[in-house]
Amino acid sequence: MITRRKLRWRIQHWLEARLPGLLTCAQFEALVDAYIDGELGPVARATVDFHMRTCPVCLRYVAAYRKVRDMAADTLTRPEAEALDAIPEDLVAAILAARDAEAGRKTP
């Protein structure tokens, strides 16, 4: 039995092979900043919009990306003490865990 994810992947790749001008996920990712900032022209914006309608992974990526950018902007506009208190504890834990894992890989 074919899963929804696999079916979506097959449809996406089928469309990419047959319709020139469609974006791959890697091409999409390269345009995310310009898309969110409203810097794309109408054709490029429509192409990105179409990709998001056909790729739920990239749609979720943009939503998460916007959230992170908004959090960062909010943090940068607050006084330092207030900004530090506003950082989610799970984010701090994830960053520290990644740092510790990286340090563990570099240790001979």
Biopython code that builds the backbone (N, CA, C, O; Angstrom):
import numpy as np
from Bio.PDB.StructureBuilder import StructureBuilder

atoms = [
    (1, "MET", "N", (0.837, -1.182, 0.000)),
    (1, "MET", "CA", (0.000, 0.000, 0.000)),
    (1, "MET", "C", (0.885, 1.249, 0.000)),
    (1, "MET", "O", (1.898, 1.307, 0.697)),
    (2, "ILE", "N", (0.496, 2.216, -0.769)),
    (2, "ILE", "CA", (1.271, 3.450, -0.885)),
    (2, "ILE", "C", (0.799, 4.456, 0.171)),
    (2, "ILE", "O", (-0.400, 4.648, 0.374)),
    (3, "THR", "N", (1.754, 5.083, 0.826)),
    (3, "THR", "CA", (1.415, 6.069, 1.854)),
    (3, "THR", "C", (1.157, 7.428, 1.206)),
    (3, "THR", "O", (1.535, 7.670, 0.060)),
    (4, "ARG", "N", (0.513, 8.297, 1.958)),
    (4, "ARG", "CA", (0.249, 9.649, 1.442)),
    (4, "ARG", "C", (1.549, 10.383, 1.131)),
    (4, "ARG", "O", (1.661, 11.070, 0.116)),
    (5, "ARG", "N", (2.516, 10.229, 2.009)),
    (5, "ARG", "CA", (3.797, 10.906, 1.819)),
    (5, "ARG", "C", (4.455, 10.452, 0.521)),
    (5, "ARG", "O", (4.944, 11.267, -0.261)),
    (6, "LYS", "N", (4.461, 9.140, 0.305)),
    (6, "LYS", "CA", (5.080, 8.612, -0.903)),
    (6, "LYS", "C", (4.305, 9.055, -2.145)),
    (6, "LYS", "O", (4.907, 9.361, -3.174)),
    (7, "LEU", "N", (2.989, 9.091, -2.054)),
    (7, "LEU", "CA", (2.172, 9.533, -3.179)),
    (7, "LEU", "C", (2.452, 11.004, -3.492)),
    (7, "LEU", "O", (2.599, 11.369, -4.658)),
    (8, "ARG", "N", (2.525, 11.839, -2.473)),
    (8, "ARG", "CA", (2.837, 13.257, -2.692)),
    (8, "ARG", "C", (4.207, 13.419, -3.331)),
    (8, "ARG", "O", (4.387, 14.233, -4.238)),
    (9, "TRP", "N", (5.179, 12.634, -2.850)),
    (9, "TRP", "CA", (6.527, 12.687, -3.403)),
    (9, "TRP", "C", (6.500, 12.300, -4.878)),
    (9, "TRP", "O", (7.129, 12.959, -5.706)),
    (10, "ARG", "N", (5.778, 11.239, -5.204)),
    (10, "ARG", "CA", (5.687, 10.801, -6.605)),
    (10, "ARG", "C", (5.029, 11.862, -7.476)),
    (10, "ARG", "O", (5.496, 12.137, -8.581)),
    (11, "ILE", "N", (3.959, 12.453, -6.989)),
    (11, "ILE", "CA", (3.267, 13.497, -7.755)),
    (11, "ILE", "C", (4.184, 14.694, -7.957)),
    (11, "ILE", "O", (4.268, 15.233, -9.060)),
    (12, "GLN", "N", (4.871, 15.111, -6.900)),
    (12, "GLN", "CA", (5.782, 16.255, -7.002)),
    (12, "GLN", "C", (6.851, 15.995, -8.051)),
    (12, "GLN", "O", (7.110, 16.851, -8.896)),
    (13, "HIS", "N", (7.469, 14.833, -8.006)),
    (13, "HIS", "CA", (8.529, 14.531, -8.960)),
    (13, "HIS", "C", (7.983, 14.346, -10.375)),
    (13, "HIS", "O", (8.655, 14.687, -11.348)),
    (14, "TRP", "N", (6.787, 13.817, -10.491)),
    (14, "TRP", "CA", (6.156, 13.694, -11.804)),
    (14, "TRP", "C", (5.913, 15.076, -12.397)),
    (14, "TRP", "O", (6.185, 15.307, -13.575)),
    (15, "LEU", "N", (5.398, 15.996, -11.577)),
    (15, "LEU", "CA", (5.156, 17.360, -12.039)),
    (15, "LEU", "C", (6.458, 18.065, -12.421)),
    (15, "LEU", "O", (6.530, 18.730, -13.455)),
    (16, "GLU", "N", (7.481, 17.919, -11.587)),
    (16, "GLU", "CA", (8.762, 18.565, -11.862)),
    (16, "GLU", "C", (9.349, 18.102, -13.189)),
    (16, "GLU", "O", (9.952, 18.890, -13.917)),
    (17, "ALA", "N", (9.169, 16.819, -13.502)),
    (17, "ALA", "CA", (9.721, 16.273, -14.741)),
    (17, "ALA", "C", (8.953, 16.744, -15.974)),
    (17, "ALA", "O", (9.523, 16.793, -17.064)),
    (18, "ARG", "N", (7.691, 17.087, -15.832)),
    (18, "ARG", "CA", (6.848, 17.405, -16.980)),
    (18, "ARG", "C", (6.510, 18.881, -17.151)),
    (18, "ARG", "O", (6.108, 19.308, -18.234)),
    (19, "LEU", "N", (6.668, 19.641, -16.108)),
    (19, "LEU", "CA", (6.330, 21.066, -16.187)),
    (19, "LEU", "C", (7.576, 21.909, -15.927)),
    (19, "LEU", "O", (8.018, 22.033, -14.785)),
    (20, "PRO", "N", (8.138, 22.486, -16.982)),
    (20, "PRO", "CA", (9.333, 23.311, -16.768)),
    (20, "PRO", "C", (8.994, 24.531, -15.910)),
    (20, "PRO", "O", (7.886, 25.063, -15.966)),
    (21, "GLY", "N", (9.956, 24.948, -15.133)),
    (21, "GLY", "CA", (9.746, 26.121, -14.294)),
    (21, "GLY", "C", (9.325, 25.801, -12.876)),
    (21, "GLY", "O", (9.284, 26.693, -12.029)),
    (22, "LEU", "N", (9.008, 24.534, -12.597)),
    (22, "LEU", "CA", (8.680, 24.178, -11.216)),
    (22, "LEU", "C", (9.955, 24.142, -10.389)),
    (22, "LEU", "O", (11.034, 23.839, -10.898)),
    (23, "LEU", "N", (9.819, 24.448, -9.137)),
    (23, "LEU", "CA", (10.964, 24.468, -8.240)),
    (23, "LEU", "C", (11.175, 23.119, -7.583)),
    (23, "LEU", "O", (10.218, 22.410, -7.272)),
    (24, "THR", "N", (12.432, 22.770, -7.375)),
    (24, "THR", "CA", (12.746, 21.659, -6.489)),
    (24, "THR", "C", (12.737, 22.224, -5.068)),
    (24, "THR", "O", (12.707, 23.440, -4.879)),
    (25, "CYS", "N", (12.762, 21.361, -4.097)),
    (25, "CYS", "CA", (12.773, 21.834, -2.708)),
    (25, "CYS", "C", (14.049, 22.633, -2.412)),
    (25, "CYS", "O", (14.008, 23.605, -1.657)),
    (26, "ALA", "N", (15.177, 22.229, -3.002)),
    (26, "ALA", "CA", (16.431, 22.965, -2.792)),
    (26, "ALA", "C", (16.346, 24.364, -3.403)),
    (26, "ALA", "O", (16.802, 25.333, -2.795)),
    (27, "GLN", "N", (15.770, 24.476, -4.590)),
    (27, "GLN", "CA", (15.596, 25.790, -5.213)),
    (27, "GLN", "C", (14.637, 26.647, -4.388)),
    (27, "GLN", "O", (14.848, 27.846, -4.208)),
    (28, "PHE", "N", (13.596, 26.013, -3.898)),
    (28, "PHE", "CA", (12.624, 26.705, -3.054)),
    (28, "PHE", "C", (13.304, 27.284, -1.821)),
    (28, "PHE", "O", (13.100, 28.446, -1.470)),
    (29, "GLU", "N", (14.115, 26.457, -1.170)),
    (29, "GLU", "CA", (14.782, 26.883, 0.062)),
    (29, "GLU", "C", (15.670, 28.106, -0.181)),
    (29, "GLU", "O", (15.785, 28.973, 0.685)),
    (30, "ALA", "N", (16.294, 28.174, -1.353)),
    (30, "ALA", "CA", (17.160, 29.308, -1.668)),
    (30, "ALA", "C", (16.369, 30.611, -1.826)),
    (30, "ALA", "O", (16.938, 31.697, -1.713)),
    (31, "LEU", "N", (15.065, 30.508, -2.086)),
    (31, "LEU", "CA", (14.237, 31.695, -2.306)),
    (31, "LEU", "C", (13.419, 32.122, -1.082)),
    (31, "LEU", "O", (12.723, 33.136, -1.124)),
    (32, "VAL", "N", (13.503, 31.361, -0.011)),
    (32, "VAL", "CA", (12.636, 31.608, 1.144)),
    (32, "VAL", "C", (12.806, 33.013, 1.717)),
    (32, "VAL", "O", (11.813, 33.695, 1.972)),
    (33, "ASP", "N", (14.034, 33.453, 1.921)),
    (33, "ASP", "CA", (14.245, 34.798, 2.490)),
    (33, "ASP", "C", (13.609, 35.875, 1.623)),
    (33, "ASP", "O", (12.882, 36.736, 2.120)),
    (34, "ALA", "N", (13.885, 35.822, 0.328)),
    (34, "ALA", "CA", (13.330, 36.829, -0.587)),
    (34, "ALA", "C", (11.808, 36.743, -0.629)),
    (34, "ALA", "O", (11.131, 37.765, -0.739)),
    (35, "TYR", "N", (11.269, 35.531, -0.541)),
    (35, "TYR", "CA", (9.817, 35.339, -0.551)),
    (35, "TYR", "C", (9.185, 35.992, 0.681)),
    (35, "TYR", "O", (8.222, 36.749, 0.563)),
    (36, "ILE", "N", (9.725, 35.698, 1.844)),
    (36, "ILE", "CA", (9.171, 36.235, 3.087)),
    (36, "ILE", "C", (9.314, 37.759, 3.141)),
    (36, "ILE", "O", (8.441, 38.455, 3.659)),
    (37, "ASP", "N", (10.421, 38.265, 2.604)),
    (37, "ASP", "CA", (10.654, 39.715, 2.613)),
    (37, "ASP", "C", (9.897, 40.447, 1.513)),
    (37, "ASP", "O", (9.948, 41.674, 1.440)),
    (38, "GLY", "N", (9.185, 39.700, 0.648)),
    (38, "GLY", "CA", (8.423, 40.326, -0.431)),
    (38, "GLY", "C", (9.291, 40.878, -1.547)),
    (38, "GLY", "O", (8.898, 41.818, -2.238)),
    (39, "GLU", "N", (10.474, 40.294, -1.727)),
    (39, "GLU", "CA", (11.423, 40.792, -2.717)),
    (39, "GLU", "C", (11.334, 40.081, -4.068)),
    (39, "GLU", "O", (12.055, 40.443, -4.997)),
    (40, "LEU", "N", (10.471, 39.083, -4.192)),
    (40, "LEU", "CA", (10.355, 38.353, -5.454)),
    (40, "LEU", "C", (9.392, 39.062, -6.392)),
    (40, "LEU", "O", (8.429, 39.695, -5.959)),
    (41, "GLY", "N", (9.669, 38.943, -7.678)),
    (41, "GLY", "CA", (8.748, 39.460, -8.676)),
    (41, "GLY", "C", (7.505, 38.591, -8.739)),
    (41, "GLY", "O", (7.450, 37.545, -8.091)),
    (42, "PRO", "N", (6.503, 39.008, -9.511)),
    (42, "PRO", "CA", (5.237, 38.272, -9.542)),
    (42, "PRO", "C", (5.360, 36.838, -10.058)),
    (42, "PRO", "O", (4.682, 35.945, -9.548)),
    (43, "VAL", "N", (6.205, 36.604, -11.052)),
    (43, "VAL", "CA", (6.348, 35.249, -11.599)),
    (43, "VAL", "C", (7.040, 34.344, -10.587)),
    (43, "VAL", "O", (6.585, 33.227, -10.337)),
    (44, "ALA", "N", (8.140, 34.821, -10.005)),
    (44, "ALA", "CA", (8.864, 34.022, -9.012)),
    (44, "ALA", "C", (7.988, 33.761, -7.789)),
    (44, "ALA", "O", (7.997, 32.657, -7.244)),
    (45, "ARG", "N", (7.235, 34.764, -7.358)),
    (45, "ARG", "CA", (6.345, 34.590, -6.202)),
    (45, "ARG", "C", (5.270, 33.542, -6.504)),
    (45, "ARG", "O", (4.964, 32.707, -5.653)),
    (46, "ALA", "N", (4.699, 33.583, -7.705)),
    (46, "ALA", "CA", (3.684, 32.600, -8.091)),
    (46, "ALA", "C", (4.282, 31.198, -8.149)),
    (46, "ALA", "O", (3.623, 30.223, -7.791)),
    (47, "THR", "N", (5.529, 31.099, -8.601)),
    (47, "THR", "CA", (6.204, 29.798, -8.665)),
    (47, "THR", "C", (6.421, 29.244, -7.259)),
    (47, "THR", "O", (6.210, 28.056, -7.016)),
    (48, "VAL", "N", (6.841, 30.103, -6.340)),
    (48, "VAL", "CA", (7.039, 29.681, -4.948)),
    (48, "VAL", "C", (5.693, 29.302, -4.323)),
    (48, "VAL", "O", (5.597, 28.292, -3.626)),
    (49, "ASP", "N", (4.666, 30.101, -4.568)),
    (49, "ASP", "CA", (3.326, 29.783, -4.043)),
    (49, "ASP", "C", (2.850, 28.424, -4.545)),
    (49, "ASP", "O", (2.305, 27.631, -3.777)),
    (50, "PHE", "N", (3.057, 28.154, -5.837)),
    (50, "PHE", "CA", (2.636, 26.874, -6.404)),
    (50, "PHE", "C", (3.393, 25.724, -5.747)),
    (50, "PHE", "O", (2.812, 24.685, -5.432)),
    (51, "HIS", "N", (4.694, 25.919, -5.543)),
    (51, "HIS", "CA", (5.480, 24.861, -4.898)),
    (51, "HIS", "C", (4.940, 24.566, -3.498)),
    (51, "HIS", "O", (4.840, 23.406, -3.098)),
    (52, "MET", "N", (4.593, 25.614, -2.760)),
    (52, "MET", "CA", (4.066, 25.394, -1.404)),
    (52, "MET", "C", (2.719, 24.677, -1.432)),
    (52, "MET", "O", (2.410, 23.905, -0.524)),
    (53, "ARG", "N", (1.919, 24.924, -2.463)),
    (53, "ARG", "CA", (0.626, 24.228, -2.563)),
    (53, "ARG", "C", (0.802, 22.749, -2.885)),
    (53, "ARG", "O", (-0.064, 21.935, -2.563)),
    (54, "THR", "N", (1.920, 22.397, -3.520)),
    (54, "THR", "CA", (2.131, 20.996, -3.893)),
    (54, "THR", "C", (3.103, 20.277, -2.971)),
    (54, "THR", "O", (3.267, 19.062, -3.078)),
    (55, "CYS", "N", (3.748, 21.003, -2.068)),
    (55, "CYS", "CA", (4.751, 20.387, -1.190)),
    (55, "CYS", "C", (4.483, 20.779, 0.266)),
    (55, "CYS", "O", (4.889, 21.859, 0.696)),
    (56, "PRO", "N", (3.813, 19.926, 1.016)),
    (56, "PRO", "CA", (3.506, 20.263, 2.412)),
    (56, "PRO", "C", (4.752, 20.416, 3.285)),
    (56, "PRO", "O", (4.725, 21.140, 4.280)),
    (57, "VAL", "N", (5.832, 19.745, 2.924)),
    (57, "VAL", "CA", (7.068, 19.869, 3.698)),
    (57, "VAL", "C", (7.590, 21.306, 3.622)),
    (57, "VAL", "O", (7.959, 21.893, 4.639)),
    (58, "CYS", "N", (7.616, 21.862, 2.421)),
    (58, "CYS", "CA", (8.102, 23.237, 2.253)),
    (58, "CYS", "C", (7.125, 24.252, 2.846)),
    (58, "CYS", "O", (7.544, 25.300, 3.335)),
    (59, "LEU", "N", (5.853, 23.955, 2.805)),
    (59, "LEU", "CA", (4.863, 24.833, 3.431)),
    (59, "LEU", "C", (5.118, 24.918, 4.936)),
    (59, "LEU", "O", (5.091, 26.006, 5.511)),
    (60, "ARG", "N", (5.365, 23.772, 5.570)),
    (60, "ARG", "CA", (5.684, 23.764, 7.003)),
    (60, "ARG", "C", (7.022, 24.461, 7.270)),
    (60, "ARG", "O", (7.188, 25.138, 8.285)),
    (61, "TYR", "N", (7.971, 24.288, 6.348)),
    (61, "TYR", "CA", (9.282, 24.923, 6.480)),
    (61, "TYR", "C", (9.135, 26.443, 6.531)),
    (61, "TYR", "O", (9.742, 27.099, 7.378)),
    (62, "VAL", "N", (8.331, 27.002, 5.629)),
    (62, "VAL", "CA", (8.134, 28.454, 5.597)),
    (62, "VAL", "C", (7.459, 28.929, 6.881)),
    (62, "VAL", "O", (7.826, 29.970, 7.426)),
    (63, "ALA", "N", (6.489, 28.180, 7.361)),
    (63, "ALA", "CA", (5.808, 28.566, 8.603)),
    (63, "ALA", "C", (6.794, 28.583, 9.774)),
    (63, "ALA", "O", (6.790, 29.516, 10.577)),
    (64, "ALA", "N", (7.634, 27.554, 9.868)),
    (64, "ALA", "CA", (8.621, 27.493, 10.945)),
    (64, "ALA", "C", (9.674, 28.587, 10.783)),
    (64, "ALA", "O", (10.097, 29.200, 11.764)),
    (65, "TYR", "N", (10.090, 28.826, 9.553)),
    (65, "TYR", "CA", (11.091, 29.855, 9.266)),
    (65, "TYR", "C", (10.576, 31.235, 9.676)),
    (65, "TYR", "O", (11.294, 32.022, 10.293)),
    (66, "ARG", "N", (9.329, 31.510, 9.324)),
    (66, "ARG", "CA", (8.725, 32.799, 9.713)),
    (66, "ARG", "C", (8.687, 32.942, 11.236)),
    (66, "ARG", "O", (8.988, 34.003, 11.783)),
    (67, "LYS", "N", (8.314, 31.861, 11.900)),
    (67, "LYS", "CA", (8.212, 31.897, 13.359)),
    (67, "LYS", "C", (9.577, 32.191, 13.987)),
    (67, "LYS", "O", (9.677, 32.998, 14.911)),
    (68, "VAL", "N", (10.618, 31.536, 13.487)),
    (68, "VAL", "CA", (11.965, 31.758, 14.018)),
    (68, "VAL", "C", (12.419, 33.190, 13.747)),
    (68, "VAL", "O", (12.984, 33.841, 14.627)),
    (69, "ARG", "N", (12.174, 33.681, 12.534)),
    (69, "ARG", "CA", (12.555, 35.066, 12.209)),
    (69, "ARG", "C", (11.806, 36.058, 13.090)),
    (69, "ARG", "O", (12.391, 37.033, 13.562)),
    (70, "ASP", "N", (10.522, 35.819, 13.314)),
    (70, "ASP", "CA", (9.740, 36.713, 14.171)),
    (70, "ASP", "C", (10.251, 36.693, 15.607)),
    (70, "ASP", "O", (10.345, 37.734, 16.257)),
    (71, "MET", "N", (10.582, 35.489, 16.098)),
    (71, "MET", "CA", (11.117, 35.377, 17.458)),
    (71, "MET", "C", (12.450, 36.109, 17.571)),
    (71, "MET", "O", (12.700, 36.806, 18.554)),
    (72, "ALA", "N", (13.305, 35.947, 16.561)),
    (72, "ALA", "CA", (14.610, 36.610, 16.583)),
    (72, "ALA", "C", (14.438, 38.125, 16.545)),
    (72, "ALA", "O", (15.098, 38.847, 17.293)),
    (73, "ALA", "N", (13.564, 38.600, 15.687)),
    (73, "ALA", "CA", (13.329, 40.045, 15.594)),
    (73, "ALA", "C", (12.771, 40.586, 16.905)),
    (73, "ALA", "O", (13.165, 41.659, 17.360)),
    (74, "ASP", "N", (11.857, 39.838, 17.504)),
    (74, "ASP", "CA", (11.269, 40.255, 18.774)),
    (74, "ASP", "C", (12.334, 40.297, 19.868)),
    (74, "ASP", "O", (12.358, 41.214, 20.689)),
    (75, "THR", "N", (13.206, 39.303, 19.870)),
    (75, "THR", "CA", (14.261, 39.239, 20.874)),
    (75, "THR", "C", (15.237, 40.394, 20.711)),
    (75, "THR", "O", (15.702, 40.963, 21.699)),
    (76, "LEU", "N", (15.548, 40.741, 19.465)),
    (76, "LEU", "CA", (16.516, 41.812, 19.220)),
    (76, "LEU", "C", (15.975, 43.196, 19.561)),
    (76, "LEU", "O", (16.755, 44.123, 19.775)),
    (77, "THR", "N", (14.665, 43.350, 19.616)),
    (77, "THR", "CA", (14.100, 44.665, 19.923)),
    (77, "THR", "C", (13.826, 44.854, 21.412)),
    (77, "THR", "O", (13.478, 45.956, 21.837)),
    (78, "ARG", "N", (13.975, 43.817, 22.196)),
    (78, "ARG", "CA", (13.731, 43.909, 23.643)),
    (78, "ARG", "C", (15.012, 44.278, 24.380)),
    (78, "ARG", "O", (16.112, 44.056, 23.876)),
    (79, "PRO", "N", (14.865, 44.842, 25.572)),
    (79, "PRO", "CA", (16.045, 45.035, 26.422)),
    (79, "PRO", "C", (16.678, 43.674, 26.718)),
    (79, "PRO", "O", (15.985, 42.657, 26.751)),
    (80, "GLU", "N", (17.985, 43.660, 26.931)),
    (80, "GLU", "CA", (18.725, 42.404, 27.055)),
    (80, "GLU", "C", (18.169, 41.465, 28.127)),
    (80, "GLU", "O", (17.973, 40.282, 27.850)),
    (81, "ALA", "N", (17.914, 41.946, 29.321)),
    (81, "ALA", "CA", (17.434, 41.083, 30.403)),
    (81, "ALA", "C", (16.072, 40.483, 30.059)),
    (81, "ALA", "O", (15.830, 39.299, 30.293)),
    (82, "GLU", "N", (15.199, 41.298, 29.509)),
    (82, "GLU", "CA", (13.870, 40.814, 29.138)),
    (82, "GLU", "C", (13.969, 39.811, 27.989)),
    (82, "GLU", "O", (13.231, 38.826, 27.957)),
    (83, "ALA", "N", (14.876, 40.059, 27.052)),
    (83, "ALA", "CA", (15.047, 39.162, 25.909)),
    (83, "ALA", "C", (15.539, 37.794, 26.366)),
    (83, "ALA", "O", (15.076, 36.770, 25.864)),
    (84, "LEU", "N", (16.466, 37.768, 27.308)),
    (84, "LEU", "CA", (16.981, 36.489, 27.800)),
    (84, "LEU", "C", (15.887, 35.676, 28.481)),
    (84, "LEU", "O", (15.849, 34.452, 28.350)),
    (85, "ASP", "N", (15.009, 36.340, 29.197)),
    (85, "ASP", "CA", (13.909, 35.635, 29.859)),
    (85, "ASP", "C", (12.897, 35.087, 28.861)),
    (85, "ASP", "O", (12.194, 34.122, 29.162)),
    (86, "ALA", "N", (12.816, 35.685, 27.685)),
    (86, "ALA", "CA", (11.814, 35.291, 26.694)),
    (86, "ALA", "C", (12.251, 34.105, 25.840)),
    (86, "ALA", "O", (11.437, 33.554, 25.098)),
    (87, "ILE", "N", (13.512, 33.700, 25.928)),
    (87, "ILE", "CA", (13.989, 32.581, 25.114)),
    (87, "ILE", "C", (13.402, 31.291, 25.675)),
    (87, "ILE", "O", (13.556, 31.007, 26.862)),
    (88, "PRO", "N", (12.725, 30.500, 24.827)),
    (88, "PRO", "CA", (12.128, 29.247, 25.303)),
    (88, "PRO", "C", (13.197, 28.291, 25.840)),
    (88, "PRO", "O", (14.261, 28.136, 25.241)),
    (89, "GLU", "N", (12.902, 27.657, 26.967)),
    (89, "GLU", "CA", (13.864, 26.759, 27.601)),
    (89, "GLU", "C", (14.219, 25.577, 26.710)),
    (89, "GLU", "O", (15.363, 25.124, 26.712)),
    (90, "ASP", "N", (13.235, 25.063, 25.934)),
    (90, "ASP", "CA", (13.538, 23.926, 25.066)),
    (90, "ASP", "C", (14.489, 24.323, 23.939)),
    (90, "ASP", "O", (15.265, 23.491, 23.468)),
    (91, "LEU", "N", (14.440, 25.576, 23.503)),
    (91, "LEU", "CA", (15.377, 26.057, 22.486)),
    (91, "LEU", "C", (16.784, 26.123, 23.065)),
    (91, "LEU", "O", (17.741, 25.698, 22.418)),
    (92, "VAL", "N", (16.917, 26.648, 24.268)),
    (92, "VAL", "CA", (18.221, 26.713, 24.926)),
    (92, "VAL", "C", (18.776, 25.305, 25.114)),
    (92, "VAL", "O", (19.955, 25.064, 24.857)),
    (93, "ALA", "N", (17.936, 24.377, 25.561)),
    (93, "ALA", "CA", (18.375, 22.997, 25.773)),
    (93, "ALA", "C", (18.839, 22.362, 24.466)),
    (93, "ALA", "O", (19.848, 21.656, 24.445)),
    (94, "ALA", "N", (18.116, 22.606, 23.380)),
    (94, "ALA", "CA", (18.491, 22.036, 22.080)),
    (94, "ALA", "C", (19.822, 22.602, 21.595)),
    (94, "ALA", "O", (20.653, 21.867, 21.061)),
    (95, "ILE", "N", (20.026, 23.894, 21.776)),
    (95, "ILE", "CA", (21.284, 24.521, 21.358)),
    (95, "ILE", "C", (22.448, 23.979, 22.176)),
    (95, "ILE", "O", (23.501, 23.658, 21.626)),
    (96, "LEU", "N", (22.261, 23.877, 23.489)),
    (96, "LEU", "CA", (23.329, 23.352, 24.344)),
    (96, "LEU", "C", (23.629, 21.891, 24.027)),
    (96, "LEU", "O", (24.790, 21.483, 24.038)),
    (97, "ALA", "N", (22.599, 21.102, 23.745)),
    (97, "ALA", "CA", (22.804, 19.694, 23.397)),
    (97, "ALA", "C", (23.568, 19.571, 22.084)),
    (97, "ALA", "O", (24.454, 18.726, 21.958)),
    (98, "ALA", "N", (23.233, 20.404, 21.110)),
    (98, "ALA", "CA", (23.940, 20.379, 19.824)),
    (98, "ALA", "C", (25.399, 20.788, 20.009)),
    (98, "ALA", "O", (26.300, 20.198, 19.412)),
    (99, "ARG", "N", (25.619, 21.804, 20.843)),
    (99, "ARG", "CA", (26.991, 22.244, 21.108)),
    (99, "ARG", "C", (27.793, 21.136, 21.778)),
    (99, "ARG", "O", (28.937, 20.880, 21.402)),
    (100, "ASP", "N", (27.192, 20.475, 22.776)),
    (100, "ASP", "CA", (27.878, 19.401, 23.482)),
    (100, "ASP", "C", (28.151, 18.217, 22.563)),
    (100, "ASP", "O", (29.210, 17.594, 22.648)),
    (101, "ALA", "N", (27.203, 17.905, 21.689)),
    (101, "ALA", "CA", (27.395, 16.798, 20.742)),
    (101, "ALA", "C", (28.530, 17.123, 19.779)),
    (101, "ALA", "O", (29.343, 16.255, 19.460)),
    (102, "GLU", "N", (28.588, 18.355, 19.321)),
    (102, "GLU", "CA", (29.658, 18.787, 18.407)),
    (102, "GLU", "C", (31.009, 18.727, 19.117)),
    (102, "GLU", "O", (31.997, 18.288, 18.528)),
    (103, "ALA", "N", (31.061, 19.162, 20.367)),
    (103, "ALA", "CA", (32.306, 19.120, 21.136)),
    (103, "ALA", "C", (32.753, 17.679, 21.350)),
    (103, "ALA", "O", (33.950, 17.391, 21.329)),
    (104, "GLY", "N", (31.798, 16.770, 21.556)),
    (104, "GLY", "CA", (32.120, 15.358, 21.745)),
    (104, "GLY", "C", (32.708, 14.728, 20.500)),
    (104, "GLY", "O", (33.556, 13.841, 20.597)),
    (105, "ARG", "N", (32.269, 15.176, 19.320)),
    (105, "ARG", "CA", (32.799, 14.632, 18.061)),
    (105, "ARG", "C", (34.208, 15.132, 17.783)),
    (105, "ARG", "O", (34.989, 14.443, 17.126)),
    (106, "LYS", "N", (34.545, 16.323, 18.275)),
    (106, "LYS", "CA", (35.858, 16.901, 18.006)),
    (106, "LYS", "C", (36.924, 16.391, 18.969)),
    (106, "LYS", "O", (38.115, 16.503, 18.682)),
    (107, "THR", "N", (36.513, 15.834, 20.106)),
    (107, "THR", "CA", (37.467, 15.349, 21.098)),
    (107, "THR", "C", (38.105, 14.056, 20.601)),
    (107, "THR", "O", (37.391, 13.113, 20.261)),
    (108, "PRO", "N", (39.474, 13.991, 20.552)),
    (108, "PRO", "CA", (40.134, 12.768, 20.052)),
    (108, "PRO", "C", (40.008, 11.603, 20.981)),
    (108, "PRO", "O", (40.513, 10.520, 20.687)),
]
sb = StructureBuilder()
sb.init_structure("model")
sb.init_model(0)
sb.init_chain("A")
sb.init_seg("    ")
for serial, (resi, resn, name, xyz) in enumerate(atoms, 1):
    if name == "N":
        sb.init_residue(resn, " ", resi, " ")
    sb.init_atom(name, np.array(xyz, "f"), 0.0, 1.0, " ", f" {name:<3s}", serial, name[0])
structure = sb.get_structure()
